[in-house]
Amino acid sequence: MKKELVIEWKHIGNEIEKTAEEFEETGMTLSAVLAEIRMLLEMEGISVRVDETVLPDDAPAGSEALLFNGVPIEELLAGVEVTAASCSCASCDSCGGDAECRTLCYNGEEYEAIPPELIGRAAAKALELE
């Protein structure tokens, strides 16, 4: 039976001025990582599907999340924690700048966009669990 890797990318909507710069970096990184590994996975009999879930513009705390076969990246990888940072993006203007956006903390660094290394490692870990 053919294995499948399903990656869900959750991000806030398309109505935001800074979407391309601030909220789509994870999506672009995900596409780049998949372009590198998709052929190898398919040679191993693993199909890859990316599902995009667009969240409401007023939900920055849930944005920029990646789930691999239903498991969040922070649950797959040891040392990765979800944190929150004060947000000054266009989506937070409506809340007076009081919103906090989802970030990841790994090796003492905080990331608003998920780095390629973590995406690749999480994909491999999710496939190990099957």
Backbone atoms as SQL, in Angstrom:
CREATE TABLE atoms (id INTEGER PRIMARY KEY, chain TEXT, resi INTEGER, resn TEXT, atom TEXT, x REAL, y REAL, z REAL);
INSERT INTO atoms VALUES
  (1, 'A', 1, 'MET', 'N', 0.838, -1.184, 0.000),
  (2, 'A', 1, 'MET', 'CA', 0.000, 0.000, 0.000),
  (3, 'A', 1, 'MET', 'C', 0.887, 1.252, 0.000),
  (4, 'A', 2, 'LYS', 'N', 0.529, 2.215, -0.809),
  (5, 'A', 2, 'LYS', 'CA', 1.310, 3.433, -0.936),
  (6, 'A', 2, 'LYS', 'C', 1.111, 4.330, 0.285),
  (7, 'A', 3, 'LYS', 'N', 2.202, 4.843, 0.810),
  (8, 'A', 3, 'LYS', 'CA', 2.147, 5.772, 1.933),
  (9, 'A', 3, 'LYS', 'C', 1.833, 7.165, 1.414),
  (10, 'A', 4, 'GLU', 'N', 1.280, 7.980, 2.303),
  (11, 'A', 4, 'GLU', 'CA', 1.006, 9.366, 1.936),
  (12, 'A', 4, 'GLU', 'C', 1.479, 10.280, 3.049),
  (13, 'A', 5, 'LEU', 'N', 2.113, 11.356, 2.662),
  (14, 'A', 5, 'LEU', 'CA', 2.491, 12.412, 3.594),
  (15, 'A', 5, 'LEU', 'C', 1.566, 13.586, 3.304),
  (16, 'A', 6, 'VAL', 'N', 0.726, 13.914, 4.276),
  (17, 'A', 6, 'VAL', 'CA', -0.191, 15.037, 4.139),
  (18, 'A', 6, 'VAL', 'C', 0.315, 16.158, 5.044),
  (19, 'A', 7, 'ILE', 'N', 0.602, 17.285, 4.435),
  (20, 'A', 7, 'ILE', 'CA', 1.090, 18.445, 5.187),
  (21, 'A', 7, 'ILE', 'C', 0.013, 19.518, 5.117),
  (22, 'A', 8, 'GLU', 'N', -0.440, 19.942, 6.284),
  (23, 'A', 8, 'GLU', 'CA', -1.419, 21.028, 6.345),
  (24, 'A', 8, 'GLU', 'C', -0.710, 22.295, 6.785),
  (25, 'A', 9, 'TRP', 'N', -0.886, 23.338, 5.981),
  (26, 'A', 9, 'TRP', 'CA', -0.319, 24.645, 6.307),
  (27, 'A', 9, 'TRP', 'C', -1.467, 25.563, 6.689),
  (28, 'A', 10, 'LYS', 'N', -1.453, 26.026, 7.933),
  (29, 'A', 10, 'LYS', 'CA', -2.484, 26.939, 8.426),
  (30, 'A', 10, 'LYS', 'C', -1.901, 28.347, 8.458),
  (31, 'A', 11, 'HIS', 'N', -2.640, 29.265, 7.872),
  (32, 'A', 11, 'HIS', 'CA', -2.210, 30.661, 7.897),
  (33, 'A', 11, 'HIS', 'C', -3.421, 31.568, 7.815),
  (34, 'A', 12, 'ILE', 'N', -3.239, 32.824, 8.209),
  (35, 'A', 12, 'ILE', 'CA', -4.364, 33.738, 8.146),
  (36, 'A', 12, 'ILE', 'C', -4.626, 34.138, 6.702),
  (37, 'A', 13, 'GLY', 'N', -5.764, 34.769, 6.496),
  (38, 'A', 13, 'GLY', 'CA', -6.318, 35.018, 5.172),
  (39, 'A', 13, 'GLY', 'C', -5.532, 35.869, 4.213),
  (40, 'A', 14, 'ASN', 'N', -6.159, 36.095, 3.079),
  (41, 'A', 14, 'ASN', 'CA', -5.529, 36.787, 1.953),
  (42, 'A', 14, 'ASN', 'C', -5.886, 38.258, 1.888),
  (43, 'A', 15, 'GLU', 'N', -6.560, 38.776, 2.883),
  (44, 'A', 15, 'GLU', 'CA', -7.020, 40.155, 2.851),
  (45, 'A', 15, 'GLU', 'C', -6.010, 41.132, 3.482),
  (46, 'A', 16, 'ILE', 'N', -4.841, 40.646, 3.802),
  (47, 'A', 16, 'ILE', 'CA', -3.889, 41.431, 4.577),
  (48, 'A', 16, 'ILE', 'C', -2.798, 42.001, 3.689),
  (49, 'A', 17, 'GLU', 'N', -2.493, 43.276, 3.876),
  (50, 'A', 17, 'GLU', 'CA', -1.490, 43.956, 3.046),
  (51, 'A', 17, 'GLU', 'C', -0.137, 43.259, 3.077),
  (52, 'A', 18, 'LYS', 'N', 0.316, 42.813, 4.244),
  (53, 'A', 18, 'LYS', 'CA', 1.657, 42.251, 4.378),
  (54, 'A', 18, 'LYS', 'C', 1.667, 40.727, 4.261),
  (55, 'A', 19, 'THR', 'N', 0.600, 40.145, 3.748),
  (56, 'A', 19, 'THR', 'CA', 0.521, 38.688, 3.693),
  (57, 'A', 19, 'THR', 'C', 1.723, 38.082, 2.991),
  (58, 'A', 20, 'ALA', 'N', 2.061, 38.574, 1.807),
  (59, 'A', 20, 'ALA', 'CA', 3.137, 37.952, 1.033),
  (60, 'A', 20, 'ALA', 'C', 4.454, 37.977, 1.798),
  (61, 'A', 21, 'GLU', 'N', 4.743, 39.092, 2.435),
  (62, 'A', 21, 'GLU', 'CA', 6.026, 39.234, 3.113),
  (63, 'A', 21, 'GLU', 'C', 6.085, 38.484, 4.435),
  (64, 'A', 22, 'GLU', 'N', 5.063, 38.621, 5.252),
  (65, 'A', 22, 'GLU', 'CA', 5.147, 38.106, 6.611),
  (66, 'A', 22, 'GLU', 'C', 4.500, 36.755, 6.821),
  (67, 'A', 23, 'PHE', 'N', 3.421, 36.466, 6.110),
  (68, 'A', 23, 'PHE', 'CA', 2.675, 35.258, 6.399),
  (69, 'A', 23, 'PHE', 'C', 2.833, 34.169, 5.359),
  (70, 'A', 24, 'GLU', 'N', 3.443, 34.448, 4.242),
  (71, 'A', 24, 'GLU', 'CA', 3.603, 33.410, 3.237),
  (72, 'A', 24, 'GLU', 'C', 5.018, 32.856, 3.172),
  (73, 'A', 25, 'GLU', 'N', 5.907, 33.347, 4.019),
  (74, 'A', 25, 'GLU', 'CA', 7.275, 32.844, 4.003),
  (75, 'A', 25, 'GLU', 'C', 7.325, 31.351, 4.303),
  (76, 'A', 26, 'THR', 'N', 6.527, 30.900, 5.272),
  (77, 'A', 26, 'THR', 'CA', 6.490, 29.471, 5.569),
  (78, 'A', 26, 'THR', 'C', 5.987, 28.692, 4.361),
  (79, 'A', 27, 'GLY', 'N', 4.972, 29.191, 3.685),
  (80, 'A', 27, 'GLY', 'CA', 4.446, 28.519, 2.500),
  (81, 'A', 27, 'GLY', 'C', 5.473, 28.420, 1.392),
  (82, 'A', 28, 'MET', 'N', 6.236, 29.495, 1.177),
  (83, 'A', 28, 'MET', 'CA', 7.278, 29.470, 0.144),
  (84, 'A', 28, 'MET', 'C', 8.391, 28.500, 0.533),
  (85, 'A', 29, 'THR', 'N', 8.752, 28.482, 1.808),
  (86, 'A', 29, 'THR', 'CA', 9.786, 27.562, 2.283),
  (87, 'A', 29, 'THR', 'C', 9.310, 26.121, 2.150),
  (88, 'A', 30, 'LEU', 'N', 8.050, 25.876, 2.507),
  (89, 'A', 30, 'LEU', 'CA', 7.482, 24.539, 2.373),
  (90, 'A', 30, 'LEU', 'C', 7.549, 24.073, 0.914),
  (91, 'A', 31, 'SER', 'N', 7.176, 24.940, -0.013),
  (92, 'A', 31, 'SER', 'CA', 7.226, 24.586, -1.439),
  (93, 'A', 31, 'SER', 'C', 8.647, 24.261, -1.880),
  (94, 'A', 32, 'ALA', 'N', 9.610, 25.040, -1.414),
  (95, 'A', 32, 'ALA', 'CA', 11.007, 24.811, -1.794),
  (96, 'A', 32, 'ALA', 'C', 11.518, 23.481, -1.248),
  (97, 'A', 33, 'VAL', 'N', 11.194, 23.178, 0.010),
  (98, 'A', 33, 'VAL', 'CA', 11.636, 21.919, 0.606),
  (99, 'A', 33, 'VAL', 'C', 10.997, 20.748, -0.137),
  (100, 'A', 34, 'LEU', 'N', 9.707, 20.847, -0.425),
  (101, 'A', 34, 'LEU', 'CA', 9.027, 19.762, -1.136),
  (102, 'A', 34, 'LEU', 'C', 9.561, 19.583, -2.550),
  (103, 'A', 35, 'ALA', 'N', 9.953, 20.663, -3.188),
  (104, 'A', 35, 'ALA', 'CA', 10.542, 20.548, -4.527),
  (105, 'A', 35, 'ALA', 'C', 11.827, 19.725, -4.478),
  (106, 'A', 36, 'GLU', 'N', 12.552, 19.840, -3.371),
  (107, 'A', 36, 'GLU', 'CA', 13.804, 19.099, -3.215),
  (108, 'A', 36, 'GLU', 'C', 13.583, 17.625, -2.870),
  (109, 'A', 37, 'ILE', 'N', 12.555, 17.318, -2.081),
  (110, 'A', 37, 'ILE', 'CA', 12.414, 15.949, -1.577),
  (111, 'A', 37, 'ILE', 'C', 11.281, 15.145, -2.230),
  (112, 'A', 38, 'ARG', 'N', 10.402, 15.788, -2.968),
  (113, 'A', 38, 'ARG', 'CA', 9.236, 15.091, -3.513),
  (114, 'A', 38, 'ARG', 'C', 9.626, 13.888, -4.379),
  (115, 'A', 39, 'MET', 'N', 10.601, 14.059, -5.265),
  (116, 'A', 39, 'MET', 'CA', 10.987, 12.963, -6.155),
  (117, 'A', 39, 'MET', 'C', 11.535, 11.783, -5.351),
  (118, 'A', 40, 'LEU', 'N', 12.348, 12.086, -4.341),
  (119, 'A', 40, 'LEU', 'CA', 12.885, 11.008, -3.499),
  (120, 'A', 40, 'LEU', 'C', 11.774, 10.258, -2.769),
  (121, 'A', 41, 'LEU', 'N', 10.812, 11.009, -2.254),
  (122, 'A', 41, 'LEU', 'CA', 9.700, 10.371, -1.549),
  (123, 'A', 41, 'LEU', 'C', 8.875, 9.508, -2.499),
  (124, 'A', 42, 'GLU', 'N', 8.603, 10.033, -3.687),
  (125, 'A', 42, 'GLU', 'CA', 7.813, 9.271, -4.649),
  (126, 'A', 42, 'GLU', 'C', 8.540, 8.010, -5.104),
  (127, 'A', 43, 'MET', 'N', 9.877, 8.073, -5.183),
  (128, 'A', 43, 'MET', 'CA', 10.651, 6.877, -5.522),
  (129, 'A', 43, 'MET', 'C', 10.512, 5.810, -4.435),
  (130, 'A', 44, 'GLU', 'N', 10.248, 6.251, -3.208),
  (131, 'A', 44, 'GLU', 'CA', 10.052, 5.339, -2.077),
  (132, 'A', 44, 'GLU', 'C', 8.582, 4.930, -1.933),
  (133, 'A', 45, 'GLY', 'N', 7.740, 5.360, -2.886),
  (134, 'A', 45, 'GLY', 'CA', 6.325, 5.008, -2.836),
  (135, 'A', 45, 'GLY', 'C', 5.501, 5.877, -1.915),
  (136, 'A', 46, 'ILE', 'N', 5.978, 7.083, -1.648),
  (137, 'A', 46, 'ILE', 'CA', 5.282, 7.998, -0.747),
  (138, 'A', 46, 'ILE', 'C', 4.756, 9.176, -1.554),
  (139, 'A', 47, 'SER', 'N', 3.443, 9.344, -1.554),
  (140, 'A', 47, 'SER', 'CA', 2.867, 10.506, -2.228),
  (141, 'A', 47, 'SER', 'C', 2.803, 11.663, -1.225),
  (142, 'A', 48, 'VAL', 'N', 2.844, 12.876, -1.751),
  (143, 'A', 48, 'VAL', 'CA', 2.842, 14.072, -0.914),
  (144, 'A', 48, 'VAL', 'C', 1.657, 14.945, -1.317),
  (145, 'A', 49, 'ARG', 'N', 0.915, 15.384, -0.307),
  (146, 'A', 49, 'ARG', 'CA', -0.197, 16.296, -0.551),
  (147, 'A', 49, 'ARG', 'C', -0.097, 17.444, 0.446),
  (148, 'A', 50, 'VAL', 'N', -0.302, 18.661, -0.043),
  (149, 'A', 50, 'VAL', 'CA', -0.312, 19.835, 0.828),
  (150, 'A', 50, 'VAL', 'C', -1.724, 20.396, 0.847),
  (151, 'A', 51, 'ASP', 'N', -2.268, 20.525, 2.045),
  (152, 'A', 51, 'ASP', 'CA', -3.573, 21.143, 2.247),
  (153, 'A', 51, 'ASP', 'C', -3.341, 22.506, 2.888),
  (154, 'A', 52, 'GLU', 'N', -3.995, 23.501, 2.354),
  (155, 'A', 52, 'GLU', 'CA', -3.858, 24.854, 2.873),
  (156, 'A', 52, 'GLU', 'C', -5.149, 25.225, 3.586),
  (157, 'A', 53, 'THR', 'N', -5.030, 25.613, 4.857),
  (158, 'A', 53, 'THR', 'CA', -6.179, 26.050, 5.635),
  (159, 'A', 53, 'THR', 'C', -6.027, 27.541, 5.899),
  (160, 'A', 54, 'VAL', 'N', -6.943, 28.322, 5.351),
  (161, 'A', 54, 'VAL', 'CA', -6.898, 29.774, 5.532),
  (162, 'A', 54, 'VAL', 'C', -7.738, 30.115, 6.754),
  (163, 'A', 55, 'LEU', 'N', -7.088, 30.717, 7.731),
  (164, 'A', 55, 'LEU', 'CA', -7.741, 31.113, 8.974),
  (165, 'A', 55, 'LEU', 'C', -8.271, 32.537, 8.840),
  (166, 'A', 56, 'PRO', 'N', -9.201, 32.932, 9.693),
  (167, 'A', 56, 'PRO', 'CA', -9.679, 34.316, 9.670),
  (168, 'A', 56, 'PRO', 'C', -8.522, 35.281, 9.958),
  (169, 'A', 57, 'ASP', 'N', -8.629, 36.466, 9.401),
  (170, 'A', 57, 'ASP', 'CA', -7.578, 37.466, 9.570),
  (171, 'A', 57, 'ASP', 'C', -7.331, 37.843, 11.029),
  (172, 'A', 58, 'ASP', 'N', -8.320, 37.616, 11.884),
  (173, 'A', 58, 'ASP', 'CA', -8.161, 37.985, 13.291),
  (174, 'A', 58, 'ASP', 'C', -7.645, 36.824, 14.142),
  (175, 'A', 59, 'ALA', 'N', -6.979, 35.836, 13.503),
  (176, 'A', 59, 'ALA', 'CA', -6.472, 34.676, 14.242),
  (177, 'A', 59, 'ALA', 'C', -4.971, 34.484, 14.043),
  (178, 'A', 60, 'PRO', 'N', -4.159, 35.547, 14.266),
  (179, 'A', 60, 'PRO', 'CA', -2.724, 35.385, 14.025),
  (180, 'A', 60, 'PRO', 'C', -2.051, 34.378, 14.948),
  (181, 'A', 61, 'ALA', 'N', -2.622, 34.113, 16.116),
  (182, 'A', 61, 'ALA', 'CA', -2.000, 33.164, 17.044),
  (183, 'A', 61, 'ALA', 'C', -2.036, 31.732, 16.517),
  (184, 'A', 62, 'GLY', 'N', -2.942, 31.423, 15.603),
  (185, 'A', 62, 'GLY', 'CA', -3.017, 30.084, 15.038),
  (186, 'A', 62, 'GLY', 'C', -2.348, 29.967, 13.688),
  (187, 'A', 63, 'SER', 'N', -1.832, 31.081, 13.208),
  (188, 'A', 63, 'SER', 'CA', -1.261, 31.114, 11.873),
  (189, 'A', 63, 'SER', 'C', 0.154, 30.552, 11.847),
  (190, 'A', 64, 'GLU', 'N', 0.598, 30.217, 10.639),
  (191, 'A', 64, 'GLU', 'CA', 1.946, 29.694, 10.403),
  (192, 'A', 64, 'GLU', 'C', 2.180, 28.384, 11.134),
  (193, 'A', 65, 'ALA', 'N', 1.169, 27.531, 11.122),
  (194, 'A', 65, 'ALA', 'CA', 1.289, 26.200, 11.724),
  (195, 'A', 65, 'ALA', 'C', 1.395, 25.160, 10.614),
  (196, 'A', 66, 'LEU', 'N', 2.245, 24.177, 10.813),
  (197, 'A', 66, 'LEU', 'CA', 2.367, 23.053, 9.892),
  (198, 'A', 66, 'LEU', 'C', 2.059, 21.770, 10.646),
  (199, 'A', 67, 'LEU', 'N', 1.186, 20.953, 10.047),
  (200, 'A', 67, 'LEU', 'CA', 0.857, 19.642, 10.593),
  (201, 'A', 67, 'LEU', 'C', 1.268, 18.601, 9.572),
  (202, 'A', 68, 'PHE', 'N', 1.914, 17.555, 10.028),
  (203, 'A', 68, 'PHE', 'CA', 2.401, 16.474, 9.177),
  (204, 'A', 68, 'PHE', 'C', 1.605, 15.226, 9.540),
  (205, 'A', 69, 'ASN', 'N', 0.762, 14.770, 8.610),
  (206, 'A', 69, 'ASN', 'CA', -0.160, 13.670, 8.874),
  (207, 'A', 69, 'ASN', 'C', -0.943, 13.919, 10.158),
  (208, 'A', 70, 'GLY', 'N', -1.376, 15.168, 10.320),
  (209, 'A', 70, 'GLY', 'CA', -2.218, 15.564, 11.442),
  (210, 'A', 70, 'GLY', 'C', -1.493, 15.920, 12.718),
  (211, 'A', 71, 'VAL', 'N', -0.171, 15.788, 12.736),
  (212, 'A', 71, 'VAL', 'CA', 0.596, 16.057, 13.956),
  (213, 'A', 71, 'VAL', 'C', 1.362, 17.377, 13.793),
  (214, 'A', 72, 'PRO', 'N', 1.184, 18.321, 14.721),
  (215, 'A', 72, 'PRO', 'CA', 1.896, 19.595, 14.627),
  (216, 'A', 72, 'PRO', 'C', 3.412, 19.408, 14.707),
  (217, 'A', 73, 'ILE', 'N', 4.124, 20.268, 14.021),
  (218, 'A', 73, 'ILE', 'CA', 5.589, 20.184, 13.959),
  (219, 'A', 73, 'ILE', 'C', 6.208, 20.176, 15.354),
  (220, 'A', 74, 'GLU', 'N', 5.634, 20.951, 16.265),
  (221, 'A', 74, 'GLU', 'CA', 6.213, 21.039, 17.612),
  (222, 'A', 74, 'GLU', 'C', 6.041, 19.741, 18.403),
  (223, 'A', 75, 'GLU', 'N', 5.098, 18.891, 18.020),
  (224, 'A', 75, 'GLU', 'CA', 4.939, 17.598, 18.677),
  (225, 'A', 75, 'GLU', 'C', 5.836, 16.531, 18.042),
  (226, 'A', 76, 'LEU', 'N', 6.233, 16.748, 16.804),
  (227, 'A', 76, 'LEU', 'CA', 7.099, 15.788, 16.112),
  (228, 'A', 76, 'LEU', 'C', 8.565, 15.944, 16.473),
  (229, 'A', 77, 'LEU', 'N', 8.991, 17.169, 16.700),
  (230, 'A', 77, 'LEU', 'CA', 10.421, 17.444, 16.878),
  (231, 'A', 77, 'LEU', 'C', 10.743, 17.866, 18.301),
  (232, 'A', 78, 'ALA', 'N', 11.656, 17.141, 18.909),
  (233, 'A', 78, 'ALA', 'CA', 12.113, 17.498, 20.253),
  (234, 'A', 78, 'ALA', 'C', 12.814, 18.845, 20.206),
  (235, 'A', 79, 'GLY', 'N', 12.565, 19.660, 21.201),
  (236, 'A', 79, 'GLY', 'CA', 13.235, 20.950, 21.297),
  (237, 'A', 79, 'GLY', 'C', 12.534, 22.076, 20.574),
  (238, 'A', 80, 'VAL', 'N', 11.439, 21.787, 19.884),
  (239, 'A', 80, 'VAL', 'CA', 10.676, 22.835, 19.201),
  (240, 'A', 80, 'VAL', 'C', 9.485, 23.189, 20.079),
  (241, 'A', 81, 'GLU', 'N', 9.362, 24.465, 20.392),
  (242, 'A', 81, 'GLU', 'CA', 8.263, 24.940, 21.230),
  (243, 'A', 81, 'GLU', 'C', 7.511, 26.059, 20.519),
  (244, 'A', 82, 'VAL', 'N', 6.214, 26.101, 20.737),
  (245, 'A', 82, 'VAL', 'CA', 5.413, 27.209, 20.224),
  (246, 'A', 82, 'VAL', 'C', 5.507, 28.341, 21.230),
  (247, 'A', 83, 'THR', 'N', 5.801, 29.513, 20.732),
  (248, 'A', 83, 'THR', 'CA', 5.839, 30.702, 21.563),
  (249, 'A', 83, 'THR', 'C', 4.968, 31.758, 20.894),
  (250, 'A', 84, 'ALA', 'N', 4.867, 32.890, 21.500),
  (251, 'A', 84, 'ALA', 'CA', 4.098, 33.990, 20.931),
  (252, 'A', 84, 'ALA', 'C', 4.928, 35.258, 21.019),
  (253, 'A', 85, 'ALA', 'N', 4.797, 36.081, 19.998),
  (254, 'A', 85, 'ALA', 'CA', 5.513, 37.350, 19.974),
  (255, 'A', 85, 'ALA', 'C', 4.518, 38.452, 19.672),
  (256, 'A', 86, 'SER', 'N', 4.766, 39.620, 20.237),
  (257, 'A', 86, 'SER', 'CA', 3.920, 40.762, 19.914),
  (258, 'A', 86, 'SER', 'C', 3.971, 41.000, 18.424),
  (259, 'A', 87, 'CYS', 'N', 2.836, 41.323, 17.880),
  (260, 'A', 87, 'CYS', 'CA', 2.739, 41.431, 16.432),
  (261, 'A', 87, 'CYS', 'C', 2.446, 42.869, 16.030),
  (262, 'A', 88, 'SER', 'N', 3.099, 43.306, 14.987),
  (263, 'A', 88, 'SER', 'CA', 2.856, 44.650, 14.471),
  (264, 'A', 88, 'SER', 'C', 2.477, 44.601, 12.999),
  (265, 'A', 89, 'CYS', 'N', 2.002, 43.450, 12.552),
  (266, 'A', 89, 'CYS', 'CA', 1.651, 43.289, 11.144),
  (267, 'A', 89, 'CYS', 'C', 0.301, 43.930, 10.844),
  (268, 'A', 90, 'ALA', 'N', -0.029, 43.989, 9.583),
  (269, 'A', 90, 'ALA', 'CA', -1.270, 44.622, 9.151),
  (270, 'A', 90, 'ALA', 'C', -2.492, 43.940, 9.744),
  (271, 'A', 91, 'SER', 'N', -2.445, 42.638, 9.943),
  (272, 'A', 91, 'SER', 'CA', -3.613, 41.929, 10.474),
  (273, 'A', 91, 'SER', 'C', -3.907, 42.340, 11.908),
  (274, 'A', 92, 'CYS', 'N', -2.897, 42.806, 12.612),
  (275, 'A', 92, 'CYS', 'CA', -3.077, 43.139, 14.019),
  (276, 'A', 92, 'CYS', 'C', -3.491, 44.591, 14.226),
  (277, 'A', 93, 'ASP', 'N', -3.488, 45.379, 13.162),
  (278, 'A', 93, 'ASP', 'CA', -3.909, 46.764, 13.283),
  (279, 'A', 93, 'ASP', 'C', -5.342, 46.866, 13.781),
  (280, 'A', 94, 'SER', 'N', -6.174, 45.922, 13.382),
  (281, 'A', 94, 'SER', 'CA', -7.579, 45.961, 13.778),
  (282, 'A', 94, 'SER', 'C', -7.755, 45.696, 15.272),
  (283, 'A', 95, 'CYS', 'N', -6.785, 45.072, 15.897),
  (284, 'A', 95, 'CYS', 'CA', -6.904, 44.790, 17.331),
  (285, 'A', 95, 'CYS', 'C', -6.084, 45.781, 18.152),
  (286, 'A', 96, 'GLY', 'N', -5.605, 46.816, 17.527),
  (287, 'A', 96, 'GLY', 'CA', -4.836, 47.816, 18.245),
  (288, 'A', 96, 'GLY', 'C', -3.419, 47.394, 18.534),
  (289, 'A', 97, 'GLY', 'N', -2.934, 46.381, 17.843),
  (290, 'A', 97, 'GLY', 'CA', -1.564, 45.922, 18.043),
  (291, 'A', 97, 'GLY', 'C', -1.379, 45.067, 19.271),
  (292, 'A', 98, 'ASP', 'N', -2.484, 44.617, 19.877),
  (293, 'A', 98, 'ASP', 'CA', -2.400, 43.811, 21.096),
  (294, 'A', 98, 'ASP', 'C', -2.292, 42.324, 20.819),
  (295, 'A', 99, 'ALA', 'N', -2.340, 41.929, 19.578),
  (296, 'A', 99, 'ALA', 'CA', -2.326, 40.500, 19.243),
  (297, 'A', 99, 'ALA', 'C', -0.929, 39.919, 19.390),
  (298, 'A', 100, 'GLU', 'N', -0.913, 38.618, 19.574),
  (299, 'A', 100, 'GLU', 'CA', 0.351, 37.901, 19.579),
  (300, 'A', 100, 'GLU', 'C', 0.314, 36.899, 18.445),
  (301, 'A', 101, 'CYS', 'N', 1.394, 36.818, 17.699),
  (302, 'A', 101, 'CYS', 'CA', 1.486, 35.896, 16.581),
  (303, 'A', 101, 'CYS', 'C', 2.252, 34.652, 17.021),
  (304, 'A', 102, 'ARG', 'N', 1.930, 33.555, 16.384),
  (305, 'A', 102, 'ARG', 'CA', 2.557, 32.260, 16.683),
  (306, 'A', 102, 'ARG', 'C', 3.986, 32.256, 16.152),
  (307, 'A', 103, 'THR', 'N', 4.907, 31.861, 16.994),
  (308, 'A', 103, 'THR', 'CA', 6.296, 31.693, 16.592),
  (309, 'A', 103, 'THR', 'C', 6.787, 30.346, 17.127),
  (310, 'A', 104, 'LEU', 'N', 7.890, 29.883, 16.581),
  (311, 'A', 104, 'LEU', 'CA', 8.520, 28.664, 17.081),
  (312, 'A', 104, 'LEU', 'C', 9.853, 29.025, 17.696),
  (313, 'A', 105, 'CYS', 'N', 10.189, 28.357, 18.766),
  (314, 'A', 105, 'CYS', 'CA', 11.486, 28.530, 19.393),
  (315, 'A', 105, 'CYS', 'C', 12.244, 27.210, 19.246),
  (316, 'A', 106, 'TYR', 'N', 13.471, 27.305, 18.731),
  (317, 'A', 106, 'TYR', 'CA', 14.299, 26.116, 18.538),
  (318, 'A', 106, 'TYR', 'C', 15.761, 26.520, 18.700),
  (319, 'A', 107, 'ASN', 'N', 16.485, 25.796, 19.524),
  (320, 'A', 107, 'ASN', 'CA', 17.902, 26.084, 19.799),
  (321, 'A', 107, 'ASN', 'C', 18.135, 27.538, 20.195),
  (322, 'A', 108, 'GLY', 'N', 17.239, 28.071, 21.000),
  (323, 'A', 108, 'GLY', 'CA', 17.384, 29.433, 21.488),
  (324, 'A', 108, 'GLY', 'C', 17.017, 30.521, 20.500),
  (325, 'A', 109, 'GLU', 'N', 16.603, 30.151, 19.312),
  (326, 'A', 109, 'GLU', 'CA', 16.198, 31.124, 18.287),
  (327, 'A', 109, 'GLU', 'C', 14.683, 31.106, 18.145),
  (328, 'A', 110, 'GLU', 'N', 14.113, 32.281, 17.903),
  (329, 'A', 110, 'GLU', 'CA', 12.681, 32.388, 17.685),
  (330, 'A', 110, 'GLU', 'C', 12.425, 32.636, 16.202),
  (331, 'A', 111, 'TYR', 'N', 11.464, 31.895, 15.640),
  (332, 'A', 111, 'TYR', 'CA', 11.177, 31.974, 14.207),
  (333, 'A', 111, 'TYR', 'C', 9.703, 32.310, 13.974),
  (334, 'A', 112, 'GLU', 'N', 9.434, 33.325, 13.182),
  (335, 'A', 112, 'GLU', 'CA', 8.061, 33.609, 12.754),
  (336, 'A', 112, 'GLU', 'C', 7.687, 32.681, 11.608),
  (337, 'A', 113, 'ALA', 'N', 8.618, 32.440, 10.702),
  (338, 'A', 113, 'ALA', 'CA', 8.426, 31.504, 9.593),
  (339, 'A', 113, 'ALA', 'C', 9.218, 30.241, 9.924),
  (340, 'A', 114, 'ILE', 'N', 8.648, 29.096, 9.598),
  (341, 'A', 114, 'ILE', 'CA', 9.283, 27.829, 9.947),
  (342, 'A', 114, 'ILE', 'C', 10.464, 27.575, 9.013),
  (343, 'A', 115, 'PRO', 'N', 11.659, 27.347, 9.573),
  (344, 'A', 115, 'PRO', 'CA', 12.848, 27.154, 8.739),
  (345, 'A', 115, 'PRO', 'C', 12.833, 25.831, 7.975),
  (346, 'A', 116, 'PRO', 'N', 13.505, 25.789, 6.816),
  (347, 'A', 116, 'PRO', 'CA', 13.512, 24.594, 5.973),
  (348, 'A', 116, 'PRO', 'C', 14.012, 23.338, 6.691),
  (349, 'A', 117, 'GLU', 'N', 15.020, 23.471, 7.512),
  (350, 'A', 117, 'GLU', 'CA', 15.570, 22.314, 8.231),
  (351, 'A', 117, 'GLU', 'C', 14.499, 21.627, 9.067),
  (352, 'A', 118, 'LEU', 'N', 13.676, 22.426, 9.744),
  (353, 'A', 118, 'LEU', 'CA', 12.633, 21.848, 10.596),
  (354, 'A', 118, 'LEU', 'C', 11.526, 21.200, 9.768),
  (355, 'A', 119, 'ILE', 'N', 11.218, 21.769, 8.615),
  (356, 'A', 119, 'ILE', 'CA', 10.195, 21.188, 7.743),
  (357, 'A', 119, 'ILE', 'C', 10.647, 19.808, 7.267),
  (358, 'A', 120, 'GLY', 'N', 11.877, 19.713, 6.806),
  (359, 'A', 120, 'GLY', 'CA', 12.403, 18.429, 6.334),
  (360, 'A', 120, 'GLY', 'C', 12.460, 17.384, 7.427),
  (361, 'A', 121, 'ARG', 'N', 12.922, 17.778, 8.601),
  (362, 'A', 121, 'ARG', 'CA', 13.013, 16.844, 9.717),
  (363, 'A', 121, 'ARG', 'C', 11.627, 16.378, 10.170),
  (364, 'A', 122, 'ALA', 'N', 10.665, 17.291, 10.190),
  (365, 'A', 122, 'ALA', 'CA', 9.307, 16.928, 10.612),
  (366, 'A', 122, 'ALA', 'C', 8.663, 15.976, 9.612),
  (367, 'A', 123, 'ALA', 'N', 8.906, 16.185, 8.324),
  (368, 'A', 123, 'ALA', 'CA', 8.365, 15.278, 7.296),
  (369, 'A', 123, 'ALA', 'C', 8.933, 13.878, 7.497),
  (370, 'A', 124, 'ALA', 'N', 10.222, 13.783, 7.723),
  (371, 'A', 124, 'ALA', 'CA', 10.862, 12.474, 7.929),
  (372, 'A', 124, 'ALA', 'C', 10.321, 11.802, 9.187),
  (373, 'A', 125, 'LYS', 'N', 10.160, 12.563, 10.256),
  (374, 'A', 125, 'LYS', 'CA', 9.663, 12.013, 11.521),
  (375, 'A', 125, 'LYS', 'C', 8.226, 11.526, 11.374),
  (376, 'A', 126, 'ALA', 'N', 7.397, 12.277, 10.656),
  (377, 'A', 126, 'ALA', 'CA', 5.994, 11.889, 10.459),
  (378, 'A', 126, 'ALA', 'C', 5.919, 10.570, 9.698),
  (379, 'A', 127, 'LEU', 'N', 6.809, 10.383, 8.730),
  (380, 'A', 127, 'LEU', 'CA', 6.811, 9.145, 7.964),
  (381, 'A', 127, 'LEU', 'C', 7.316, 7.970, 8.786),
  (382, 'A', 128, 'GLU', 'N', 8.215, 8.218, 9.742),
  (383, 'A', 128, 'GLU', 'CA', 8.690, 7.157, 10.637),
  (384, 'A', 128, 'GLU', 'C', 7.555, 6.626, 11.496),
  (385, 'A', 129, 'LEU', 'N', 6.612, 7.473, 11.839),
  (386, 'A', 129, 'LEU', 'CA', 5.513, 7.101, 12.744),
  (387, 'A', 129, 'LEU', 'C', 4.466, 6.239, 12.071),
  (388, 'A', 130, 'GLU', 'N', 4.485, 6.175, 10.746),
  (389, 'A', 130, 'GLU', 'CA', 3.463, 5.380, 10.039),
  (390, 'A', 130, 'GLU', 'C', 3.771, 3.905, 10.105);
